[in-house]
Amino acid sequence: MRWRPDFRSGFRDRRDAGERLAKVLVGMDIVDPVVLGLARGGVAVAAPIAQRFGVGLHAFIALKIGAPGQPEVAIGAVAEGLGRNPFVVNVERASMDRVETTEKVIDLRVPDIENRIRQRQSLYRTAGPLPPVKGRTVVVVDDGIATGHTARAACDSIQADEPERLVVAVPVTARSAFRAFTDVEVVALRRPESFRAVGQFYDSFDQLSDEEVIELLEAGQAAPTLP
């Protein structure tokens, strides 16, 4: 299922985007979800969603694999694992071919990304591990989808732990990224014809620091339901 109203206006900031998403999600028969914000930016969008459902806020970590010599160009992603594997790697063959790289080059880059994920886990999990998702509804939240690599890797990891329902919720997504999410529910408030970068749809889109993420997580551990 893909719920895709095309709101013409942009978003003031990540919280505004999260509040708008929450209004849609509460009408989707979702009960007691596990809310996972993709760190870093997705955590700020997920905060008002978790608050609206009256559940804890958690960060999920997935980092892109940048093309050799072009780190801003994503060709895949590595996500923390919830199943037997500690990490899940998702690489798009077409993206590799476009930048003329090989699996061997990717394999050399992955260990460094896995170490970065471990570092963020140590920062974001001081209150304990992620809650189990098996048999539950999971809402994965990001501040936007450009290529879809990190969100796709996160979904692959979560699906390995057999949730009953998996929903990806984002304020805006590139239309080209939708083909990677045919097996999950997607809520996207905007799906514009013209898409250059996620930040173009926000008035304020500063990068979140680890400290800001930790503050959001601590504040969201026992968030009350909004009226």
C-alpha positions as CSV (number, residue, x, y, z in Angstrom):
1,M,0.0,0.0,0.0
2,R,1.2,3.5,-0.8
3,W,-0.4,6.5,0.7
4,R,0.8,9.6,-1.2
5,P,-1.0,12.9,-0.9
6,D,1.0,15.6,-2.7
7,F,1.1,18.6,-0.4
8,R,2.1,21.6,-2.4
9,S,3.8,23.4,0.5
10,G,7.1,22.6,2.0
11,F,8.0,22.0,5.7
12,R,9.2,24.6,8.3
13,D,11.5,22.1,9.8
14,R,11.7,18.4,10.7
15,R,9.3,18.7,13.6
16,D,6.7,20.3,11.4
17,A,7.1,17.5,9.0
18,G,6.8,14.9,11.7
19,E,3.6,16.5,13.1
20,R,2.1,16.3,9.6
21,L,3.1,12.7,9.2
22,A,1.6,11.8,12.6
23,K,-1.8,13.2,11.5
24,V,-1.8,10.7,8.6
25,L,-0.4,7.7,10.5
26,V,-3.0,7.9,13.3
27,G,-5.7,7.2,10.7
28,M,-4.0,4.0,9.4
29,D,-5.2,1.6,12.1
30,I,-1.7,1.5,13.7
31,V,-1.6,0.3,17.3
32,D,1.3,0.4,19.7
33,P,4.0,0.7,17.0
34,V,7.8,0.6,17.4
35,V,8.8,4.0,16.0
36,L,12.4,4.0,14.6
37,G,13.9,7.3,13.3
38,L,16.8,6.8,10.9
39,A,19.7,8.6,12.5
40,R,20.3,11.4,12.4
41,G,17.7,13.5,10.7
42,G,14.9,10.9,10.9
43,V,15.0,11.0,14.6
44,A,13.7,14.6,14.7
45,V,10.9,13.7,12.3
46,A,10.0,10.6,14.3
47,A,9.9,12.4,17.7
48,P,6.3,13.9,17.3
49,I,5.1,10.7,15.7
50,A,6.2,8.6,18.8
51,Q,4.7,11.3,21.0
52,R,1.4,11.1,19.2
53,F,1.2,7.4,19.6
54,G,2.4,7.5,23.2
55,V,5.3,5.2,22.6
56,G,9.1,5.4,23.0
57,L,11.3,7.0,20.4
58,H,14.3,4.9,19.1
59,A,17.1,5.6,16.6
60,F,17.9,3.1,13.9
61,I,21.3,3.4,12.2
62,A,21.9,3.0,8.5
63,L,24.7,4.7,6.7
64,K,25.2,5.2,2.9
65,I,28.0,3.7,1.0
66,G,29.5,6.6,-1.1
67,A,31.0,6.1,-4.5
68,P,34.8,6.0,-4.6
69,G,36.0,9.6,-5.1
70,Q,32.3,10.8,-4.9
71,P,31.3,10.3,-1.3
72,E,28.1,12.3,-1.7
73,V,26.9,9.8,-4.4
74,A,25.2,6.9,-2.7
75,I,25.5,3.5,-4.3
76,G,24.2,1.4,-1.4
77,A,24.0,1.4,2.4
78,V,24.9,-0.6,5.5
79,A,22.3,-1.0,8.3
80,E,22.6,-2.4,11.8
81,G,21.2,-5.9,12.0
82,L,18.2,-7.0,14.1
83,G,18.4,-10.7,13.2
84,R,21.3,-13.1,13.3
85,N,23.6,-10.8,11.3
86,P,25.0,-7.7,13.1
87,F,24.9,-5.7,9.8
88,V,22.9,-5.7,6.5
89,V,24.5,-4.5,3.3
90,N,22.4,-3.3,0.4
91,V,24.2,-2.3,-2.8
92,E,22.5,-1.5,-6.1
93,R,24.2,-3.1,-9.1
94,A,23.0,-0.3,-11.4
95,S,24.6,2.3,-9.2
96,M,27.8,0.5,-9.0
97,D,27.9,0.3,-12.8
98,R,27.2,4.0,-13.2
99,V,30.3,4.9,-11.1
100,E,32.3,2.0,-12.5
101,T,33.2,0.4,-9.2
102,T,33.4,-3.3,-8.2
103,E,32.2,-5.5,-5.4
104,K,35.8,-5.8,-4.2
105,V,36.0,-2.0,-3.7
106,I,32.7,-2.1,-1.8
107,D,33.9,-4.9,0.4
108,L,36.9,-2.7,1.4
109,R,34.7,0.2,2.4
110,V,32.1,-1.7,4.4
111,P,34.2,-2.4,7.5
112,D,34.8,1.3,8.1
113,I,31.0,2.0,7.8
114,E,30.3,-0.9,10.2
115,N,32.7,0.7,12.8
116,R,30.8,4.0,12.4
117,I,27.6,2.3,13.1
118,R,29.0,0.7,16.2
119,Q,30.1,4.1,17.4
120,R,26.6,5.5,17.0
121,Q,25.1,2.5,18.7
122,S,27.3,3.2,21.8
123,L,26.1,6.8,21.8
124,Y,22.4,6.2,21.2
125,R,21.7,3.0,23.2
126,T,22.6,4.1,26.7
127,A,19.1,3.3,27.8
128,G,19.2,-0.2,26.4
129,P,18.9,-2.1,23.1
130,L,16.1,-1.6,20.6
131,P,12.8,-3.2,21.5
132,P,11.9,-6.5,19.7
133,V,10.0,-6.0,16.5
134,K,8.9,-9.6,15.8
135,G,5.1,-9.7,15.4
136,R,4.7,-5.9,15.9
137,T,4.0,-2.9,13.7
138,V,7.2,-1.0,12.9
139,V,7.2,2.6,11.6
140,V,10.5,3.6,10.0
141,V,10.9,7.4,9.7
142,D,13.3,9.5,7.8
143,D,13.4,13.2,6.9
144,G,13.2,12.3,3.2
145,I,14.2,9.8,0.6
146,A,16.5,10.7,-2.3
147,T,18.0,7.4,-3.5
148,G,16.3,5.1,-1.0
149,H,19.5,3.2,-0.2
150,T,19.6,3.8,3.6
151,A,15.9,3.3,4.1
152,R,16.0,0.1,1.9
153,A,18.9,-1.3,4.0
154,A,16.9,-0.5,7.2
155,C,13.8,-2.3,5.9
156,D,15.8,-5.4,4.9
157,S,17.3,-5.5,8.4
158,I,13.9,-5.1,10.1
159,Q,12.1,-7.6,7.9
160,A,14.6,-10.3,8.9
161,D,13.2,-10.0,12.4
162,E,9.6,-10.7,11.1
163,P,7.5,-7.7,12.0
164,E,3.8,-8.1,11.5
165,R,3.6,-4.8,9.6
166,L,6.3,-2.4,8.3
167,V,5.6,1.2,7.4
168,V,8.1,3.7,5.9
169,A,7.0,7.2,6.7
170,V,8.7,10.3,5.1
171,P,7.8,13.9,4.4
172,V,9.1,13.8,0.8
173,T,10.5,11.3,-1.6
174,A,12.0,11.2,-5.0
175,R,9.7,9.4,-7.4
176,S,12.5,7.3,-8.7
177,A,13.2,5.9,-5.3
178,F,9.7,4.3,-4.9
179,R,10.6,1.2,-7.0
180,A,12.7,0.0,-4.1
181,F,9.8,-0.2,-1.7
182,T,7.2,-2.4,-3.4
183,D,7.1,-4.8,-0.4
184,V,6.3,-2.3,2.4
185,E,3.8,0.4,3.1
186,V,5.0,3.8,2.2
187,V,3.6,7.1,3.5
188,A,5.0,10.1,1.7
189,L,3.5,13.5,2.0
190,R,5.2,14.9,-1.0
191,R,6.3,13.1,-4.2
192,P,7.3,16.0,-6.4
193,E,8.0,15.9,-10.1
194,S,11.2,17.9,-9.6
195,F,13.6,16.6,-7.0
196,R,17.2,17.7,-6.4
197,A,17.7,17.1,-2.7
198,V,15.7,16.5,0.4
199,G,16.7,19.9,1.9
200,Q,15.0,21.9,-0.8
201,F,11.6,21.1,0.7
202,Y,12.5,22.5,4.2
203,D,12.8,26.1,5.3
204,S,15.2,24.9,8.0
205,F,17.3,21.8,7.4
206,D,20.4,22.0,9.5
207,Q,22.3,18.8,10.1
208,L,21.6,17.3,13.5
209,S,24.5,16.6,15.9
210,D,24.8,13.4,18.0
211,E,24.1,15.5,21.1
212,E,20.8,16.7,19.6
213,V,19.8,13.1,18.7
214,I,20.6,12.0,22.2
215,E,18.4,14.8,23.6
216,L,15.5,13.8,21.4
217,L,15.9,10.1,22.4
218,E,16.0,10.9,26.1
219,A,12.9,13.2,25.8
220,G,11.1,10.6,23.8
221,Q,11.5,7.6,26.0
222,A,8.2,8.2,27.9
223,A,6.4,10.7,25.6
224,P,2.7,11.2,26.4
225,T,0.1,11.0,23.7
226,L,-0.8,14.3,22.3
227,P,-4.4,15.5,22.5
